[in-house]
Amino acid sequence: MKEILAELRERPGILGCMVTTTDGMVVASCLEKSLDDDVAAALVSSLLGGTSRLLEECGAPHMESLTLRASRGKILVTHLGNAYLVVVTDRHLDLVQGQLDIKSAAQQIKRLGRIHA
């Protein structure tokens, strides 16, 4: 899994990526040194918990992905079943190509058999 994340991190515009469990534990990480893995995983878990509850109330209980856009970059989250692939990007990421790269990485991670859809 670490190799898949390292390969994804090499794509243009991607600053780092990680796989976290739905309850905020780090499975594998390839984030910049300035980002704390545990803090990032906990924040993503908290954010996704609230988002999932809102989606359930709206009648759409299964989140596939989430994109947060900020002035200096994006955070893209892809649901893997019992975990999430979290990708931090700069503001110059080609979103279409980035999403294709992330989808490919997510499929590879699922094939490893450690993540259950």
C-alpha positions as CSV (number, residue, x, y, z in Angstrom):
1,M,0.0,0.0,0.0
2,K,2.9,2.4,0.8
3,E,4.2,2.0,-2.8
4,I,0.8,2.9,-4.2
5,L,0.6,6.0,-2.1
6,A,4.2,6.9,-3.0
7,E,3.4,6.6,-6.7
8,L,0.3,8.7,-6.3
9,R,2.3,11.3,-4.4
10,E,4.6,11.7,-7.4
11,R,1.7,12.9,-9.6
12,P,1.7,16.6,-10.5
13,G,-0.1,18.7,-8.0
14,I,-0.4,16.1,-5.3
15,L,1.3,17.1,-2.0
16,G,0.5,13.9,0.0
17,C,-1.9,11.1,0.6
18,M,-2.9,8.6,3.2
19,V,-5.3,5.8,4.0
20,T,-7.2,6.1,7.2
21,T,-9.8,3.9,8.9
22,T,-13.3,5.2,9.2
23,D,-12.6,5.9,12.9
24,G,-9.5,8.0,12.2
25,M,-6.6,5.5,12.6
26,V,-3.7,5.8,10.1
27,V,-3.3,2.7,7.9
28,A,-0.5,4.1,5.6
29,S,0.7,7.6,4.9
30,C,2.8,9.5,2.4
31,L,2.1,13.1,3.6
32,E,4.5,16.0,3.7
33,K,6.6,16.1,6.8
34,S,4.9,19.3,7.8
35,L,1.5,17.4,8.1
36,D,0.9,15.3,11.2
37,D,-0.6,11.9,10.1
38,D,-2.5,11.4,13.3
39,V,-4.0,14.9,13.4
40,A,-4.9,14.7,9.7
41,A,-6.6,11.3,10.1
42,A,-8.6,12.5,13.2
43,L,-9.8,15.7,11.5
44,V,-10.8,13.7,8.3
45,S,-12.7,11.2,10.5
46,S,-14.5,14.0,12.3
47,L,-15.4,15.8,9.1
48,L,-16.6,12.6,7.4
49,G,-18.6,11.5,10.4
50,G,-20.7,14.7,10.2
51,T,-20.9,14.5,6.4
52,S,-22.1,10.9,6.6
53,R,-24.8,11.8,9.1
54,L,-26.0,14.6,6.9
55,L,-26.1,12.4,3.8
56,E,-28.1,9.8,5.7
57,E,-30.7,12.4,6.7
58,C,-30.9,13.5,3.0
59,G,-31.5,9.9,1.9
60,A,-28.1,9.3,0.4
61,P,-26.3,7.1,2.9
62,H,-23.2,6.1,0.9
63,M,-20.6,8.7,0.3
64,E,-18.3,7.9,-2.6
65,S,-16.0,10.9,-2.5
66,L,-15.7,14.4,-1.1
67,T,-13.7,17.3,-2.4
68,L,-12.8,20.3,-0.2
69,R,-11.5,23.3,-2.1
70,A,-9.5,26.0,-0.4
71,S,-7.6,29.0,-1.8
72,R,-4.3,27.1,-1.7
73,G,-5.3,23.6,-2.6
74,K,-7.8,20.8,-2.2
75,I,-8.4,17.7,-0.1
76,L,-10.0,14.8,-1.9
77,V,-11.4,11.9,0.0
78,T,-12.4,8.6,-1.6
79,H,-14.4,6.0,0.3
80,L,-12.7,2.6,0.2
81,G,-15.3,0.6,2.2
82,N,-14.0,0.5,5.7
83,A,-11.3,3.2,5.1
84,Y,-10.7,6.4,3.2
85,L,-8.0,7.5,0.7
86,V,-7.2,11.1,1.6
87,V,-5.3,13.2,-0.9
88,V,-3.9,16.7,-0.3
89,T,-3.2,18.8,-3.4
90,D,-1.9,22.2,-4.4
91,R,-4.2,24.7,-6.1
92,H,-2.8,23.8,-9.5
93,L,-4.0,20.2,-9.6
94,D,-5.8,19.3,-12.8
95,L,-8.9,18.0,-11.1
96,V,-10.0,15.7,-13.9
97,Q,-6.6,14.0,-14.2
98,G,-6.2,14.0,-10.4
99,Q,-9.5,12.2,-9.9
100,L,-8.5,9.6,-12.4
101,D,-5.2,9.0,-10.7
102,I,-6.9,8.8,-7.3
103,K,-9.6,6.4,-8.6
104,S,-6.8,4.2,-10.0
105,A,-4.9,4.2,-6.7
106,A,-8.1,3.5,-4.7
107,Q,-8.8,0.4,-7.0
108,Q,-5.3,-0.8,-6.4
109,I,-5.6,-0.4,-2.7
110,K,-8.9,-2.3,-2.6
111,R,-7.3,-5.1,-4.6
112,L,-4.7,-5.6,-1.9
113,G,-7.4,-7.2,0.1
114,R,-6.8,-5.2,3.3
115,I,-9.6,-2.8,2.6
116,H,-13.1,-4.2,2.3
117,A,-15.7,-2.5,0.2
